[in-house]
Amino acid sequence: MYLYNSASRRKEEFVPNHPDIVKMYTCGPTVYHFAHIGNLRSYIMEDVLEKFLRYEGYHVKRVMNITDVGHLASDADTGEDKMLQGARREHKSVMDIAAFYTNAFFADCDKLHIKRPDVVEPATSCISDYINIISTLMEKEYAYVSGGNVYFDTSKLERYYIFNDHDAEDLAVGVREGVEEDKNKRNKNDFVLWFTQSKFEDQALKWDSPWGVGYPGWHIECSGISMKHLGEDLDIHCGGIDNAFPHHTNEIAQSEAFLGHKWCNYWMHVLHLNTNSGKMSKSKGEFLTVSLLEEKGYDPLAYRLFCLQSHYRKALVFSWENLDNAQGTYNKLIARIAALTPDGSVDQDVFQAQREKFRKALGNDLNTSLGITALYDVLKAPASSATKLALLEDFDQVLGLGLLEKAAAKREADAKIPASAQSAGGIVITGEGDPDIDALVLQRAQAKKEKNFQEADRIREELKARGIEVVDTKEGASWRRI
Ligand SMILES: [Zn+2]
């Protein structure tokens, strides 16, 4: 497969370091609040990547951190720890906040059919790993102590910027974030590895270290957790585009300085979800969560479809109107699948040809919108329903749209709608309110009851020709137009 690599700014053929396993790392959420649907767009697209790799036959080991300490209000190490903000906002302890929002995050992921990574590690459980890395960085003189904190010295690197061409001044932290510069830093882009002197006296979680009691910086978590579970090399590191600088840039700096060799081969960054007024954030405008979508009557999987309809490297504009369209498309798609009854056998030639189209789309830098087109091509194909259903099930391993489950649920729900009911001799017919059709369906049910299967089949064919589908129920039968 081909994947765009943010580090080389090119689409590259994906070749893992070890042929039998793909090592994948994802930056996880900072669990001080609910995730907004913009954050979740990244997790949806990363989920598609993981599932496609598995679909292609790779074994994947995927690791994700949960940031429960050290992520300050600004990504540039200034402001207050976000966890502390959350705790104060809700009058709870930092640990309670972390537990609550970690659960909330995975509940959202479940609703969006985002698979849980193989390893999920809270930042607070790997303190000794960070201390080990920082100690080595101190020994190698990539790190220094200043004003009580331990900083990474970016001037020691041959190349610091990986994901952008801007010069140091342009991206200077103070300028970028509009906050006061940290005078303890030797260079503007140096970053904190370990805090001991914090202006926030009430930092809840602290640990002993060779540099004094304190807590780790945000960036060191991901290097520590990745190396703990995946070793010294990584195939794919992913995250939202906001993470490229400074977070991922700093992860590379400290990891490669520590290891003395290249760390990660492919970097995948998912673009923003924008609203008409700009980038979506927790502080701006309506705080869009999965729960809010549900309250407004949307299926979270319609949001997943909305994300899949466009490419992950393009900014996506969210509006209620756009989501309405996605929900409408999703409903129609499910209705079309629900109308398929598994008859005939799977035509292997058709199956393989359609599958190849899908693989080609996804294998070209995860072109999910073409993947969705391939899905519609299946529905339109002159093939048996059994072939179509087999293909839909196959594609959905990657797309995660719950196609067959939702279609089955729709059939069941439709069968229960007593739009018009006609009963005779203990047989109950339900349908869409057309007495003529009711009568025909009843005739068929009676024929079946009398074991006159020839007549029952004849009526079924007649109904089919009129665009009517009949489903046998415990009480008799139900019908609907297809
Ligand atoms: Zn990270």
Residues whose N, C-alpha, C, O or C-beta is under 5 A from the ligand:
A	BS01	ZN	C27 C222
